[in-house]
């Protein structure tokens, strides 16, 4: 596919100067979940936010529905351009100081945004990367998530039970903000160039984004345990052709994604302040060099 094969458009319809965040939501023929996600933002947010949806294809009625939502800005491509291109294009419509990436299969819990906003105000500068904490129905050994099922699909989703229990699900603030929902200052987003399109359609673009922030000098990577979202998960990744992002990470950064998560970001560990540059042992240096050599034969 070339750019000339694709219809790509954008529509900026909101002008609310009181918006706190710009919430970018890429969506690929996932209308029911997108509707639930936006319903939760409208229902459970403390503050008003700009919502920008990128519609990939929209063959399931997504485009028609979004056109009727005058409080939502949107971008559209008649072919699936993936996560990275979608986020970068949607971000061109941002009119707030903070850009937040959210998946369309997420349901935000009450006060999710107030927790993020309070943290941002307490930081007092723009050089940070914050994440909310996901509640997921599957135990995938993600140390950043809370595992409690309130439904694996929209058909068996128990919204009432989630809303009655979410505040009792405890999670310490954790290190290594990486996955959505995540938020950065708009200046930081533009300095690092958003999400890297060499990871199209998107796998492994998250650790790459974190490493670009690291390269800028950011060391405040923090997940907030009190900002919670329910994540159905596995809805789009099961439909898309996977890219070789694992090997792209090694070629680009000289280390594996696992090394980034464990040695740079200390992902999922209890938050203990600003991160430090990893102290590589000879053994780790040798292992990373071996990985780079092996990867060069896989390109």
C-alpha positions, 0 to 999 in steps of 0.5 A, a space after each residue: 500500500 502506498 499513500 496514494 492508495 489510501 484516503 486519509 482525512 481529518 476533522 477538527 470540530 471542537 474548540 473547548 479551551 477547558 480541555 485537560 488532555 487530548 485522548 487519542 484512540 485508534 480504532 479498527 472496526 471495533 465499534 461496540 468497544 469504542 462506544 463503550 470506551 467513549 461512554 466511560 470517558 464521558 461518564 467517569 472523567 472528572 475533567 473535560 477532554 478532547 477526544 480524537 479517534 482515528 478510524 481505520 477502515 470503519 467498515 462496521 459503522 464506526 465512521 457513521 457513528 463518529 460523524 454524529 458525535 459532534 464532541 469528538 474530533 477524528 481522523 480517517 483512513 479507508 485502509 488500516 494504517 496501523 497504530 503508529 501512523 494512526 496516533 501520529 495523524 490523530 495527534 495533529 489535531 491536538 489542542 491541549 498541552 497533554 497527549 494521552 494514548 488509549 486503546 479502544 477496548 478500554 473502560 475508564 474507571 471513575 477519577 482516572 483522570 483526576 489522579 493523573 492530573 494531580 500527579 502532573 501538577 505535583 511534578 511541575 515540569 513536562 519531562 515525565 511519562 505516566 500510565 494508568 493501571 490496567 485491570 485485565 481479565 487474563 493473567 498474562 504475568 504483566 507485573 503492571 496490571 491488576 488481574 480481576 475479570 469483569 467480563 472477557 467480551 462486551 456481552 458479558 461485561 459487568 459494568 455495575 460490579 466493576 464500578 462497585 469494586 474498582 476502588 478496592 483493587 489496590 496497586 502500588 504506584 509502579 515503575 516503567 510507564 509504557 503501555 496505554 493509557 499513557 500520557 506525555 506533554 505535547 512538547 515531548 511528543 513532538 520532540 521525539 516524533 511520536 510513535 516510530 513508523 518502522 514498527 508498523 502496524 505497532 508491535 513493540 512501538 511501546 518500548 521504542 517510545 519509552 527509549 526515545 523518551 529515555 534518549 531525551 533525558 526523561 527518567 520519570 516513568 511512573 504508573 499510577 495505581 489509583 488511576 484505573 482502566 478496565 482492559 478487555 485486551 487481545 481484540 486487535 492484535 489477534 487480527 493483525 499481521 505481526 511485524 518483526 518489532 522484536 528484531 527492530 528493537 535490537 537493531 535500533 537500540 542494541 538491546 532486547 525489549 526484555 532488557 529495556 523493560 527490566 534494566 532501563 524501566 524496571 517495569 512493574 516494580 514498586 515506584 522508587 523515584 527517578 530511574 538510573 542508567 543501567 550498569 551493564 555487566 560483561 555478561 549482559 554486554 556479551 549477550 546483547 552483542 550476540 542478540 545483535 549479531 543473530 538479529 542481523 541474519 534475520 532481517 
